[in-house]
């Protein structure tokens, strides 16, 4: 299975998973100048931006571990862009991650929802080390 096909399958499985848990999907594959958000949904009083990560191998860690600081910053910026360009949205929001693991046959083996997985980006700190 090609990487793009794996990603699409993971997003479809994530949508089905979220709908069964009471999420109402508002939009998928939202593009902003800052990047893309896989799924935007409402869940209770929250607007939820969801990043889907799908892997078929854990050789380099789980799906959720593949989100870099740069990706987190882009997700936050894209979420803010969405909020600024749409009306009548809930004031409360967060960014979740759905981690999808597929077996070698491309079948679902595990799916996890990590709520509020992306929040603030830690500041890069410089430390002074005297010689």
N, C-alpha and C positions, 0 to 999 in steps of 0.2 A: 504494500500500500504506500502510495506517495505521501510525502509530508503534508501537502495541501489537503489531500483526501482525509488523512488522519485528523487534521484540524477541523475540517467540516463535520466529520462524524462526531468528534468530541463536542462541538458546539450544538449539534442536534440532540445528542444524548443529554447535554447539560440543560437545554431548554425543556426537554421532557421531564427531567429530574426536578427542575424548579417549578414547573407548572403543577406537578403532583404535590408540591409542598406549599401551594397557595400563592406563588408569584404570578403576577400578571405581566406578561412580556409586552413592552411598549415599542421596542425597536431592537433591531439586530444590526451588527456591523456598522455602527455609527462612526462616521469619519469627521474629524475636525482637523484644523491645521496642525494640531499638536500630536495627533495619532488616532487610533481606532479603539472603540470600546465594543467588545463582542456582543454583550447583551445589556439592555437597559430595561429595568422592570420596576414594578411597584410591589411592595410587600408590606402590608399593614400601612402604617403611617410613613413609611420610608420609600424614598427613591433609591434604587440600588443599581450601581454600575458593576457589571460582572465581567471579569477576565477569565476566560476558559483556557486551561492549559491541559494538553493531551499528550501522553507519552505511551509508547509501546515497550519501553525498556527503562529500567531504573539504574542503568549503568552510570549515569551522571547525576543521580539524585531524582527525587520525585518531581512531578509536574509543577507543584507550587514553589519549589526551590529554584526554578528557572526564571523567576521574575527579578530583573536587575533593578538597581536604584534608578537608572535612566527610564526604564519601563514604568516604574512606580510614579515618577515625576510626570511622565506623559499621560498616564491614566488620570492623575489628579487634574492636570491641565485640561484634558479632554472632558472630564466630568464638569469642571467649572465652565467650560465653553458651552456644553449642552445646557446647563442651567441658565446661562445668560441669553441663550438663543431660543428658549422655550418658555411659554407662559404657564401659569396655573400648576406649578410643580410643588410637591411637598417640600417643606423647609428642611426636614431631616433627610440626610442621605449618608450613604457609605459605599465603600468599594469592597466587593467580595471576590473571592477566587473559587472557581469550581475546578477541582483537580480530577481529571479523568485518566484512568489507567486502562489500557487495552492489552489483551494478550496477543501473542504472535499471530493469531488468526484474525485479529482485528475485532474481537468480541470484547464487550465490557467486562472488566474484571473487578474494578472498584471505582467509585465516584464519591468525592468528598466536597462538602461546602465549607469554606473557611470564611466566616463572616468577619467583616471589618478588617480584612487582611492587609489592606493598603490604607495607611493613614498618613501621618506626617513623614516627610523624607528627613532622615537624620542629617544633621549638618556635618559637613566634612570638617574635621578638626585637625589643626596642626599642633603638634607638640614640640616644645623646645627641649632638646636634649643637650646639656652642656658637655663639651668635650673634656 
